[in-house]
Amino acid sequence: MTRIVYYTSTSLDGYLADAENSLDWLFAVEGGAEAIAEGDAFVSGVTVLVEGSTTYRWLVEHEDLLAHPDKWQTFYGDRKTFVFTTRDDLPVVPGADVEFVSGPVSDHIDHILAAAGGGDVWVVGGGALAAAFAAIGKLDEIHLSIAPVTLTAGAPLLPAALNSSRLRLVEVHKTGQFIKAKYSLTPARHPTGGQ
């Protein structure tokens, strides 16, 4: 059964990227490679990726994917990738199965789930996109690698109000300097008792 999972790294104070939209702070943490490698088991069950345009653009530019499109395979393989965007200037990495979509997540959720074909959907980032999935009751799990770094500003981990009745800690352990935590997420209940 398909799970929609927000799998990401965060600073101790809840930021995905610093104020300059950089992830250099993450790669500087001792044991970062070990923490990334641990995610391989999760990624092996993923058939579809979903990300926002900022995440996509950062990856394309940081890894120079237009000049080295073979790197896309290293990161994502042949997986279908949906990029939510309002921009019309995003380049397509040669050979990558990328589909640009716009509008609410609810407009595209059926297409995303059909493309997953029973595999998992990885919400790569950013936080606002993960929050949009949560808002429509379509985010099943949150997997975090929490780094021993504080940034004080930047791109927030999850700009949404989720109370403890919706989040359940199901797993936690240490990998290098990272805390790895997995939460299950239940849909919000409406006052009438429905979903």
N, C-alpha and C positions, 0 to 999 in steps of 0.2 A: 504494500500500500504506500502510495506517495506521501512523503513528509515534506513540508516546506520549512526549511531550516535557515535561520540567520546565523552564519558561522563567520566569526570575525575576531580580530584582536583589538584590545582597547587599553588605553592608559588607565592607571589606577583611579584617576579622577574623571573617567568616562568620556574620553575623546578618541575618535578613530584616526584623525590626522591633526597635525598642529595648525597653528594660525596661518601658516604659509601653504597649507594643504600638502604637507610633506609627511612621508612615513619613515624618514631617516632615523627618527627616535626609536622606532620599532626594531629596525635591523641592527641597531647598536646594542641591544640588550643581549647579554651573555646567555647562551642557550637558545637563541632565537631559531636557529636552523633545526634544532631538535624539536622545538615546539611546532614548527611548520611541518616537519616530516611526520609528526604524530597525526596530522590531519589527513594523511594519505588514505587511511582506512575509511574515513568519512567520505572523501572525494570519490572513492571507488564505487560508491552506490549512487552517485549523482549523475543524472542524465540531462538536466537542464540547469543553466545558470541565469540569474536575474541580477541586474545591477543598474545603478543610475549612471547618468552621463558623466558626472564628475569622476566616479570610480573608473569608468571605461577610458575616459580621456587620460587620466593619470597613468593607467597601465600602458596605453598606447605610446604615450610620450616618454615615460620613465624607462620602458624597455625597448624603445625605438622599434616598435613592432611593424611600422610601415616599411622600414628598411630590412627588418629581420622577422618576417612573418612566421618563420619556422618556430620561433619562441612561443607563439600562441598555442601550438600543439603541446609544448612542454607544460604550460599552465593549465589549459582547458581541454586539450585533446579535441575530439570531434563533437563535443557537446554543443547543443543548441544554446545560444546566448541571447536573451532578450535584454535590450538596453532601453530603459525608460528615459525619455528625453523630450525637451521642448526645443532643442537646437536642431538646425538643419545643416550644420556644417561638420558633423562628425564623420571621420573617414572610416571606411570598412577595411579591416585587416585582410589582406589577400588570403583566400583559402579558409577564412573563419566563417562559421555558420552563425552570423549575427543578424538579428532582426530588431530594428528600431521601432519602438512603440511610444505613443503619447496618450495622455489622458489618465483617468483613474485606473488603479490596479483592477478594480471590479470589471472594467471593460475587457480585460485581457486574461483574467484568471482561468477561464475555461480552455483557452488556447494554450496557455502555459502548462496546465495539467495534462492536456491531451498530448502535448509534445514530450512530456516527461515519460509517458508510456509505462507508468508504474514505478519508475525510479524516483529518486529524491530530487527536489528543487533546492538549489543553493542560492539564497539571497546573499550575494557577495557584499553588497553595500550600495549606498550608504544607509545611515541610520534613518533618515526620513522615509526611504523606500521600505525598509523593514517595518517602520511604524505604520505605513499605509497597508501593508499586508495584515498586521495585527488588528488594525481598525476594522477590517472586514471579516475578521475571524479566520484568516487563512495563513496564520503563522503558527506552526506546531511546536517548534523548538528554537531555543537560542543557545548557541555554543560559543563560549567566550574564552579567549586566551588573555588573561589580565597581566599586563606588563608592569614591572616595578618602576614606573615613570609617572610623573605628573606633568601636565602640559599647561594647565590653567586656562587654556582657550583652544578653540579649533572646531572640528566637525564633531558634533555630539554623537555618542554611541546609539542612543535610541530616544529621540524626542517625542515620547508618548507617555501618557499616564497609565501605568499598569500596576494595579495593586497586588498585594501578596496573595489574594484569593485566586488570581489568575496564573501566578508563577509558582512552580514547584521545582526545587533543586533536586535533580535526580542523580547527579554524579559530580564529584569534585576530586581533583588530585593535583599534584605538583609535577611540572615538567621543566627542568632547569630552573630559571628564575620566574617562570610563569605559573600562575594559578589557572588551571583549566576547569571551567565550570559549565555544566549542561543543565538547562532548565526546560521543563515542558511548559507549554502555554495553553490555557483553556480559553475559549471564546468568552467575550463579555456577556453577562446575563442582563437582559432588559428587565425593567421593573415588573413586567407582566409575567416573567418567568420563562419567556422564550429566548431564543438565541439572538 
